[in-house]
Amino acid sequence: MSGESVGGRVLIVDDNPVTLEAMSLALDDDLAVRCVESGESCLACMQEFAPDLVLLDIEMPGIDGYETCRRLRACLDVPVIFVSAHDTLDDRLQAYDSGGDDFIVKSYDAGELNRKVRHWVDRQLRHRQLAEQQASTQEMAMNFLKSMGETGVLLDFVRKSMGCLDYVTLATNLVNAINDYGITAHVQIRHAADAVTLTPHGEARPLEAAIIEQSAELGRIFQFYTRMVVNYEQVTILVMNMPKDEALAGRLRDAIVFLAENAEAIAEAVSVRQESAMRAETMQVAAMESAEAVETLRQMYHDQRSETMRLLHELTDSVEDAYLFLGLSQTQEETVSRTIRQGADEILQLFVVGDEMDQKFAAILDSLGHRKNDSPEVW
């Protein structure tokens, strides 16, 4: 199959003519297919054929599949499926590290091959349509920059992000701010626990995360073709579609650097806020536990006071009830009663000091933010 097709274009790269013929025949008829027998031929026809997908063998004369994929990744964003008889973990890891998107093992099932090819071709066609739409809005983006100004986007980003308490919100604000300039970017914000990597479509896929992690090692500002990387200690921005217009690209480059600088400062502030929030939460828990302990002590004091008074009354009543059996004179009875009541009064005087203690308990509870319960009536 060859020529144009509405179904997309597939480039098959393999040094075995039999394999090329078999794979070409196995693909759906609505796909335009071109076959080449080396990595060098693959690179040479990329601009002219502009495939939506590359099916790439690993072992070939000249440059192998891994190196071919790395060179493709340096200048083009086209999905690559490795097709190989080798299926070791090392083979798959090398395919992943070189920039591959998927892996098919020879001998493959024709249905599996077509499903995977269709998935990646459809995805690439959608991305191409978006790219065309973005290209048509570059002039609009320029007018937008002139009317609103780079500073307006930056100030809006800072306003939305100054109170951030988490890195996901900060990364989302950063992606949206860059999108306001009419360009697309992937961002990563690194922190002590982990890293947040986002794209305009949400959380980054493993391959996307791997690419931005590698980009973080490319220096402060690194640009290749329509891509640009801006790196700080905690923040990396990978712009996917810098405009070709030099004047517009220069203004956008300055704006992205300003955004990255401010995102770096805000990321440091998020770390401080999170530590402060953790300390505040710990103190709040401690205050609640302290309040509960004080409230328990206060209640124990009230219970003890009530029980003491009850026992004193019962003691006085029991002694006076026993006079009939003790055979005491009236004078003796009065003396005993007076002695017992005097002792009871002295004991009850101790609770005058106890009232002051109860007030102090209440004051402690108020200072801890605990609602004070009314003291039970005991007199």
MOJOUR-V579260 format. One record per residue. RES is the residue in three letters. SS is DSSP state (hx for helix, st for strand, lp for the rest). PSI is psi in radians with two decimals (none if undefined). NEAR is the number of other ideal C-beta (glycine too) atoms within 12 Angstrom. Layout:
res=RES ss=SS psi=PSI near=NEAR
res=RES ss=SS psi=PSI near=NEAR
This chain:
res=MET ss=lp psi=2.44 near=24
res=SER ss=lp psi=3.07 near=17
res=GLY ss=lp psi=-3.05 near=14
res=GLU ss=lp psi=2.64 near=15
res=SER ss=lp psi=2.50 near=21
res=VAL ss=lp psi=-0.25 near=15
res=GLY ss=lp psi=-0.16 near=24
res=GLY ss=lp psi=2.94 near=35
res=ARG ss=st psi=2.33 near=35
res=VAL ss=st psi=2.27 near=44
res=LEU ss=st psi=2.14 near=47
res=ILE ss=st psi=2.24 near=43
res=VAL ss=st psi=1.96 near=47
res=ASP ss=lp psi=2.46 near=37
res=ASP ss=lp psi=-0.05 near=28
res=ASN ss=lp psi=1.97 near=22
res=PRO ss=hx psi=-0.59 near=14
res=VAL ss=hx psi=-0.76 near=14
res=THR ss=hx psi=-0.72 near=28
res=LEU ss=hx psi=-0.79 near=29
res=GLU ss=hx psi=-0.74 near=17
res=ALA ss=hx psi=-0.77 near=22
res=MET ss=hx psi=-0.68 near=36
res=SER ss=hx psi=-0.73 near=28
res=LEU ss=hx psi=-0.50 near=19
res=ALA ss=hx psi=-0.34 near=30
res=LEU ss=lp psi=2.72 near=38
res=ASP ss=lp psi=2.62 near=26
res=ASP ss=lp psi=-0.38 near=16
res=ASP ss=lp psi=0.05 near=21
res=LEU ss=lp psi=2.43 near=35
res=ALA ss=st psi=2.16 near=27
res=VAL ss=st psi=2.38 near=36
res=ARG ss=st psi=2.46 near=33
res=CYS ss=st psi=2.34 near=33
res=VAL ss=st psi=2.78 near=32
res=GLU ss=lp psi=0.24 near=25
res=SER ss=lp psi=2.81 near=27
res=GLY ss=hx psi=-0.64 near=34
res=GLU ss=hx psi=-0.74 near=20
res=SER ss=hx psi=-0.61 near=27
res=CYS ss=hx psi=-0.88 near=38
res=LEU ss=hx psi=-0.61 near=31
res=ALA ss=hx psi=-0.52 near=21
res=CYS ss=lp psi=0.09 near=24
res=MET ss=hx psi=-0.82 near=32
res=GLN ss=hx psi=-0.71 near=14
res=GLU ss=hx psi=-0.74 near=14
res=PHE ss=hx psi=-0.54 near=29
res=ALA ss=lp psi=1.11 near=23
res=PRO ss=lp psi=2.71 near=39
res=ASP ss=lp psi=-0.20 near=37
res=LEU ss=st psi=2.51 near=48
res=VAL ss=st psi=2.18 near=47
res=LEU ss=st psi=2.03 near=49
res=LEU ss=st psi=2.15 near=49
res=ASP ss=lp psi=2.81 near=42
res=ILE ss=lp psi=-1.00 near=36
res=GLU ss=lp psi=1.96 near=27
res=MET ss=lp psi=2.69 near=29
res=PRO ss=lp psi=2.68 near=17
res=GLY ss=lp psi=-2.41 near=21
res=ILE ss=lp psi=2.40 near=26
res=ASP ss=lp psi=-3.13 near=29
res=GLY ss=hx psi=-0.66 near=38
res=TYR ss=hx psi=-0.85 near=31
res=GLU ss=hx psi=-0.66 near=26
res=THR ss=hx psi=-0.77 near=41
res=CYS ss=hx psi=-0.72 near=41
res=ARG ss=hx psi=-0.72 near=26
res=ARG ss=hx psi=-0.63 near=26
res=LEU ss=hx psi=-0.80 near=33
res=ARG ss=hx psi=-0.46 near=32
res=ALA ss=hx psi=-0.36 near=20
res=CYS ss=hx psi=-0.31 near=17
res=LEU ss=lp psi=2.67 near=31
res=ASP ss=lp psi=1.40 near=34
res=VAL ss=lp psi=2.34 near=39
res=PRO ss=st psi=2.51 near=38
res=VAL ss=st psi=2.20 near=44
res=ILE ss=st psi=2.11 near=43
res=PHE ss=st psi=2.35 near=41
res=VAL ss=st psi=1.96 near=42
res=SER ss=st psi=2.68 near=35
res=ALA ss=lp psi=-0.24 near=19
res=HIS ss=lp psi=2.35 near=23
res=ASP ss=lp psi=0.68 near=19
res=THR ss=lp psi=2.87 near=14
res=LEU ss=hx psi=-0.67 near=11
res=ASP ss=hx psi=-0.69 near=14
res=ASP ss=hx psi=-0.79 near=27
res=ARG ss=hx psi=-0.68 near=21
res=LEU ss=hx psi=-0.72 near=17
res=GLN ss=hx psi=-0.67 near=24
res=ALA ss=hx psi=-0.74 near=35
res=TYR ss=hx psi=-0.83 near=27
res=ASP ss=hx psi=-0.54 near=22
res=SER ss=lp psi=-0.12 near=32
res=GLY ss=lp psi=0.20 near=33
res=GLY ss=lp psi=2.66 near=38
res=ASP ss=lp psi=-0.44 near=34
res=ASP ss=st psi=3.04 near=33
res=PHE ss=st psi=2.28 near=33
res=ILE ss=st psi=2.36 near=40
res=VAL ss=st psi=2.29 near=22
res=LYS ss=lp psi=2.49 near=26
res=SER ss=lp psi=2.40 near=16
res=TYR ss=lp psi=2.80 near=27
res=ASP ss=lp psi=2.32 near=13
res=ALA ss=hx psi=-0.64 near=18
res=GLY ss=hx psi=-0.75 near=14
res=GLU ss=hx psi=-0.75 near=20
res=LEU ss=hx psi=-0.83 near=32
res=ASN ss=hx psi=-0.66 near=28
res=ARG ss=hx psi=-0.81 near=20
res=LYS ss=hx psi=-0.72 near=31
res=VAL ss=hx psi=-0.78 near=41
res=ARG ss=hx psi=-0.71 near=25
res=HIS ss=hx psi=-0.87 near=22
res=TRP ss=hx psi=-0.60 near=31
res=VAL ss=hx psi=-0.81 near=38
res=ASP ss=hx psi=-0.71 near=24
res=ARG ss=hx psi=-0.76 near=25
res=GLN ss=hx psi=-0.64 near=31
res=LEU ss=hx psi=-0.69 near=28
res=ARG ss=hx psi=-0.75 near=18
res=HIS ss=hx psi=-0.65 near=26
res=ARG ss=hx psi=-0.69 near=25
res=GLN ss=hx psi=-0.73 near=16
res=LEU ss=hx psi=-0.71 near=20
res=ALA ss=hx psi=-0.70 near=22
res=GLU ss=hx psi=-0.69 near=14
res=GLN ss=hx psi=-0.71 near=17
res=GLN ss=hx psi=-0.65 near=25
res=ALA ss=hx psi=-0.64 near=21
res=SER ss=hx psi=-0.29 near=13
res=THR ss=lp psi=0.13 near=22
res=GLN ss=hx psi=-0.72 near=27
res=GLU ss=hx psi=-0.67 near=16
res=MET ss=hx psi=-0.66 near=19
res=ALA ss=hx psi=-0.67 near=33
res=MET ss=hx psi=-0.78 near=22
res=ASN ss=hx psi=-0.65 near=14
res=PHE ss=hx psi=-0.76 near=24
res=LEU ss=hx psi=-0.69 near=30
res=LYS ss=hx psi=-0.67 near=15
res=SER ss=hx psi=-0.78 near=12
res=MET ss=hx psi=-0.67 near=21
res=GLY ss=lp psi=2.54 near=19
res=GLU ss=hx psi=-0.60 near=31
res=THR ss=hx psi=-0.59 near=17
res=GLY ss=hx psi=-0.77 near=20
res=VAL ss=hx psi=-0.74 near=34
res=LEU ss=hx psi=-0.80 near=31
res=LEU ss=hx psi=-0.66 near=20
res=ASP ss=hx psi=-0.71 near=23
res=PHE ss=hx psi=-0.80 near=37
res=VAL ss=hx psi=-0.75 near=25
res=ARG ss=hx psi=-0.75 near=16
res=LYS ss=hx psi=-0.44 near=23
res=SER ss=hx psi=-0.24 near=35
res=MET ss=lp psi=-0.62 near=20
res=GLY ss=lp psi=0.25 near=15
res=CYS ss=lp psi=2.41 near=32
res=LEU ss=lp psi=-0.03 near=21
res=ASP ss=lp psi=2.77 near=24
res=TYR ss=hx psi=-0.45 near=34
res=VAL ss=hx psi=-0.78 near=25
res=THR ss=hx psi=-0.73 near=25
res=LEU ss=hx psi=-0.80 near=42
res=ALA ss=hx psi=-0.68 near=41
res=THR ss=hx psi=-0.78 near=28
res=ASN ss=hx psi=-0.66 near=35
res=LEU ss=hx psi=-0.79 near=50
res=VAL ss=hx psi=-0.77 near=40
res=ASN ss=hx psi=-0.68 near=24
res=ALA ss=hx psi=-0.77 near=38
res=ILE ss=hx psi=-0.67 near=43
res=ASN ss=hx psi=-0.53 near=31
res=ASP ss=hx psi=-0.37 near=30
res=TYR ss=lp psi=-0.02 near=42
res=GLY ss=lp psi=0.29 near=35
res=ILE ss=lp psi=2.90 near=39
res=THR ss=lp psi=2.44 near=36
res=ALA ss=st psi=2.62 near=43
res=HIS ss=st psi=2.45 near=43
res=VAL ss=st psi=2.62 near=49
res=GLN ss=st psi=2.30 near=43
res=ILE ss=st psi=2.05 near=42
res=ARG ss=st psi=2.47 near=29
res=HIS ss=lp psi=-3.14 near=29
res=ALA ss=lp psi=-0.68 near=15
res=ALA ss=lp psi=-0.63 near=13
res=ASP ss=lp psi=-2.67 near=14
res=ALA ss=st psi=2.54 near=25
res=VAL ss=st psi=2.12 near=34
res=THR ss=st psi=2.07 near=36
res=LEU ss=st psi=2.63 near=36
res=THR ss=st psi=3.02 near=31
res=PRO ss=lp psi=-0.30 near=29
res=HIS ss=lp psi=0.08 near=19
res=GLY ss=st psi=-2.64 near=15
res=GLU ss=st psi=2.40 near=20
res=ALA ss=lp psi=2.51 near=28
res=ARG ss=lp psi=2.87 near=20
res=PRO ss=hx psi=-0.77 near=16
res=LEU ss=hx psi=-0.68 near=27
res=GLU ss=hx psi=-0.73 near=27
res=ALA ss=hx psi=-0.70 near=26
res=ALA ss=hx psi=-0.69 near=25
res=ILE ss=hx psi=-0.78 near=33
res=ILE ss=hx psi=-0.53 near=36
res=GLU ss=hx psi=-0.69 near=23
res=GLN ss=hx psi=-0.61 near=25
res=SER ss=hx psi=-0.46 near=34
res=ALA ss=lp psi=-0.20 near=30
res=GLU ss=lp psi=0.19 near=13
res=LEU ss=lp psi=0.19 near=21
res=GLY ss=lp psi=3.13 near=15
res=ARG ss=lp psi=-0.93 near=23
res=ILE ss=st psi=2.23 near=25
res=PHE ss=st psi=2.21 near=22
res=GLN ss=st psi=2.36 near=25
res=PHE ss=st psi=2.10 near=20
res=TYR ss=lp psi=-2.14 near=19
res=THR ss=lp psi=0.21 near=25
res=ARG ss=st psi=2.58 near=31
res=MET ss=st psi=2.43 near=36
res=VAL ss=st psi=2.32 near=35
res=VAL ss=st psi=2.17 near=39
res=ASN ss=st psi=2.37 near=31
res=TYR ss=lp psi=3.11 near=30
res=GLU ss=lp psi=-0.76 near=19
res=GLN ss=lp psi=-0.22 near=32
res=VAL ss=st psi=2.33 near=44
res=THR ss=st psi=2.30 near=42
res=ILE ss=st psi=2.17 near=50
res=LEU ss=st psi=1.82 near=44
res=VAL ss=st psi=2.27 near=40
res=MET ss=lp psi=-0.37 near=33
res=ASN ss=lp psi=1.08 near=34
res=MET ss=lp psi=2.42 near=36
res=PRO ss=lp psi=2.70 near=33
res=LYS ss=lp psi=-0.40 near=14
res=ASP ss=lp psi=2.07 near=19
res=GLU ss=hx psi=-0.69 near=12
res=ALA ss=hx psi=-0.82 near=15
res=LEU ss=hx psi=-0.73 near=28
res=ALA ss=hx psi=-0.69 near=28
res=GLY ss=hx psi=-0.74 near=20
res=ARG ss=hx psi=-0.73 near=27
res=LEU ss=hx psi=-0.66 near=39
res=ARG ss=hx psi=-0.78 near=30
res=ASP ss=hx psi=-0.72 near=24
res=ALA ss=hx psi=-0.72 near=38
res=ILE ss=hx psi=-0.69 near=45
res=VAL ss=hx psi=-0.75 near=28
res=PHE ss=hx psi=-0.74 near=30
res=LEU ss=hx psi=-0.77 near=42
res=ALA ss=hx psi=-0.73 near=39
res=GLU ss=hx psi=-0.79 near=27
res=ASN ss=hx psi=-0.65 near=35
res=ALA ss=hx psi=-0.65 near=46
res=GLU ss=hx psi=-0.81 near=31
res=ALA ss=hx psi=-0.72 near=24
res=ILE ss=hx psi=-0.63 near=37
res=ALA ss=hx psi=-0.69 near=37
res=GLU ss=hx psi=-0.67 near=25
res=ALA ss=hx psi=-0.63 near=25
res=VAL ss=hx psi=-0.72 near=34
res=SER ss=hx psi=-0.76 near=26
res=VAL ss=hx psi=-0.75 near=18
res=ARG ss=hx psi=-0.71 near=24
res=GLN ss=hx psi=-0.71 near=22
res=GLU ss=hx psi=-0.73 near=18
res=SER ss=hx psi=-0.71 near=15
res=ALA ss=hx psi=-0.69 near=16
res=MET ss=hx psi=-0.73 near=15
res=ARG ss=hx psi=-0.73 near=14
res=ALA ss=hx psi=-0.69 near=15
res=GLU ss=hx psi=-0.72 near=14
res=THR ss=hx psi=-0.75 near=14
res=MET ss=hx psi=-0.64 near=16
res=GLN ss=hx psi=-0.74 near=17
res=VAL ss=hx psi=-0.74 near=15
res=ALA ss=hx psi=-0.70 near=15
res=ALA ss=hx psi=-0.71 near=21
res=MET ss=hx psi=-0.74 near=18
res=GLU ss=hx psi=-0.69 near=16
res=SER ss=hx psi=-0.72 near=21
res=ALA ss=hx psi=-0.71 near=26
res=GLU ss=hx psi=-0.69 near=18
res=ALA ss=hx psi=-0.75 near=19
res=VAL ss=hx psi=-0.74 near=29
res=GLU ss=hx psi=-0.66 near=26
res=THR ss=hx psi=-0.79 near=18
res=LEU ss=hx psi=-0.71 near=21
res=ARG ss=hx psi=-0.75 near=30
res=GLN ss=hx psi=-0.66 near=22
res=MET ss=hx psi=-0.68 near=18
res=TYR ss=hx psi=-0.80 near=29
res=HIS ss=hx psi=-0.75 near=27
res=ASP ss=hx psi=-0.71 near=17
res=GLN ss=hx psi=-0.72 near=21
res=ARG ss=hx psi=-0.78 near=29
res=SER ss=hx psi=-0.73 near=21
res=GLU ss=hx psi=-0.65 near=17
res=THR ss=hx psi=-0.79 near=21
res=MET ss=hx psi=-0.70 near=25
res=ARG ss=hx psi=-0.74 near=17
res=LEU ss=hx psi=-0.66 near=17
res=LEU ss=hx psi=-0.74 near=25
res=HIS ss=hx psi=-0.76 near=21
res=GLU ss=hx psi=-0.66 near=16
res=LEU ss=hx psi=-0.81 near=22
res=THR ss=hx psi=-0.80 near=26
res=ASP ss=hx psi=-0.67 near=17
res=SER ss=hx psi=-0.70 near=17
res=VAL ss=hx psi=-0.79 near=26
res=GLU ss=hx psi=-0.58 near=21
res=ASP ss=hx psi=-0.41 near=14
res=ALA ss=hx psi=-0.14 near=17
res=TYR ss=hx psi=-0.66 near=22
res=LEU ss=hx psi=-0.58 near=10
res=PHE ss=hx psi=-0.28 near=11
res=LEU ss=hx psi=-0.33 near=14
res=GLY ss=lp psi=0.57 near=10
res=LEU ss=lp psi=2.68 near=17
res=SER ss=lp psi=2.94 near=11
res=GLN ss=hx psi=-0.66 near=11
res=THR ss=hx psi=-0.75 near=11
res=GLN ss=hx psi=-0.72 near=15
res=GLU ss=hx psi=-0.77 near=21
res=GLU ss=hx psi=-0.66 near=15
res=THR ss=hx psi=-0.80 near=16
res=VAL ss=hx psi=-0.80 near=23
res=SER ss=hx psi=-0.74 near=24
res=ARG ss=hx psi=-0.71 near=17
res=THR ss=hx psi=-0.77 near=17
res=ILE ss=hx psi=-0.79 near=25
res=ARG ss=hx psi=-0.64 near=21
res=GLN ss=hx psi=-0.74 near=16
res=GLY ss=hx psi=-0.71 near=18
res=ALA ss=hx psi=-0.72 near=25
res=ASP ss=hx psi=-0.71 near=17
res=GLU ss=hx psi=-0.67 near=14
res=ILE ss=hx psi=-0.73 near=22
res=LEU ss=hx psi=-0.48 near=24
res=GLN ss=hx psi=-0.43 near=13
res=LEU ss=hx psi=-0.48 near=20
res=PHE ss=hx psi=-0.22 near=26
res=VAL ss=hx psi=-0.76 near=16
res=VAL ss=hx psi=-0.61 near=15
res=GLY ss=hx psi=-0.55 near=26
res=ASP ss=hx psi=-0.68 near=20
res=GLU ss=hx psi=-0.66 near=14
res=MET ss=hx psi=-0.71 near=23
res=ASP ss=hx psi=-0.68 near=30
res=GLN ss=hx psi=-0.66 near=18
res=LYS ss=hx psi=-0.69 near=19
res=PHE ss=hx psi=-0.80 near=30
res=ALA ss=hx psi=-0.69 near=26
res=ALA ss=hx psi=-0.69 near=16
res=ILE ss=hx psi=-0.74 near=23
res=LEU ss=hx psi=-0.70 near=28
res=ASP ss=hx psi=-0.73 near=18
res=SER ss=hx psi=-0.48 near=15
res=LEU ss=lp psi=0.02 near=24
res=GLY ss=lp psi=0.34 near=15
res=HIS ss=lp psi=2.29 near=24
res=ARG ss=lp psi=2.19 near=11
res=LYS ss=lp psi=2.31 near=22
res=ASN ss=lp psi=2.61 near=18
res=ASP ss=lp psi=2.45 near=11
res=SER ss=lp psi=2.45 near=24
res=PRO ss=lp psi=2.55 near=17
res=GLU ss=lp psi=2.13 near=9
res=VAL ss=lp psi=-0.21 near=20
res=TRP ss=lp psi=none near=13
